[in-house]
């Protein structure tokens, strides 16, 4: 199968963008692709979503539901450490996910290693 990198940087208020990015990642996982996600900029806020119906897109699903499926699928997540710290988050943001803080060079390297990079 293919390697897919989904880069999510949009603010949670951009509900359709962020839920579409997560839906694409979930769909890739379901289809057996090797999926990774890089959260940066305002996209790091998504990992702080704790309840269903908190962030829901129009026809693109619920952030919490998508994140739960990605967690259960053990999808590798990279989270911008600089973006997280600038928004007041620490390592607790990563709790429960197969996630680690990363720098921009990780995004570049993972992009070169992926067959497709999709950005939301």
Secondary structure, DSSP 8 states (H G I E B T S, - for coil): --EEEEEE-S-TT-HHHHHHHHHHHHHHHHTT-EEEEEE-GGGGGGGG--STTSSB-SSS-BHHHHHHHHHHTT-EEEEEHHHHHHTT--GGGGTTSSEEEE-HHHHHHHHHH-SEEEE-
